[in-house]
Each structure stands twice: as C-alpha cells, then as structure tokens.
Amino acid sequence: MSATERDERDRPVPRVVAGVSMRDLLASCAAAKAVSTPPRAPEPRSPRLPEGHREAA
C-alpha cells in the first residue's frame, strides 16, 4: 500500500449537514440581487409636439 492510499484511507469522510433550505437559499440570493442592483434610470421623455401640429403619415 502506498503512502497516498494510506493517507486517503485514514482521512475522515466529511459529513455534509444542510443548515439552510433551498427555499431560504433562493430567497437570500434574490434579496442580495435586489439590494445590489442599482435602480434603473428613468425613461427619457419624448418631446411633446404642439397641439396644432400633426405628424405626417
């Protein structure tokens, strides 16, 4: 048996314990995105044409 095989065999197996539900994880991601995304710039206003002016078809 090589040293690497012995090291792998003696190494403890990591145990995974889920502390957060998938719903909570997705909610936290959505909240982080909402907080970190800057607000959108306002839409540019279209210039108003005078009341008596009509656009050509």
C-alpha positions in Angstrom: 0.0 0.0 0.0 1.4 3.4 -1.0 1.6 6.4 1.3 -1.1 8.2 -0.7 -3.5 5.3 -0.4 -2.9 5.0 3.3 -3.5 8.8 3.7 -6.7 8.7 1.8 -8.0 5.7 3.8 -7.2 7.3 7.2 -8.7 10.7 6.3 -12.1 11.2 7.9 -15.0 11.5 5.5 -16.5 15.0 5.6 -20.2 15.0 6.6 -22.5 17.4 4.9 -25.2 18.9 7.0 -27.7 21.1 5.3 -28.4 24.0 7.6 -30.4 26.1 5.1 -33.4 25.0 3.0 -33.3 25.5 -0.8 -36.2 28.0 -0.5 -34.2 30.1 2.0 -31.1 30.0 -0.1 -33.0 31.1 -3.2 -34.8 33.8 -1.2 -31.4 35.1 0.1 -30.0 35.2 -3.4 -33.0 37.1 -4.7 -32.7 39.6 -1.8 -29.0 40.1 -2.4 -29.6 40.7 -6.1 -32.3 43.3 -5.3 -30.2 45.1 -2.9 -27.0 45.2 -5.0 -28.7 46.1 -8.3 -28.8 49.9 -8.8 -32.2 51.4 -9.7 -32.9 51.8 -13.4 -32.5 55.2 -15.0 -35.8 56.9 -15.7 -37.1 56.6 -19.3 -36.3 59.7 -21.4 -39.3 61.8 -22.0 -40.3 62.2 -25.6 -40.7 65.8 -26.7 -44.3 66.8 -26.9 -45.5 68.2 -30.2 -47.5 71.3 -30.1 -51.3 70.7 -30.0 -51.9 72.1 -33.5 -49.1 70.1 -35.1 -49.8 66.7 -36.7 -47.2 64.2 -37.9 -47.2 63.1 -41.5 -48.4 59.6 -42.1 
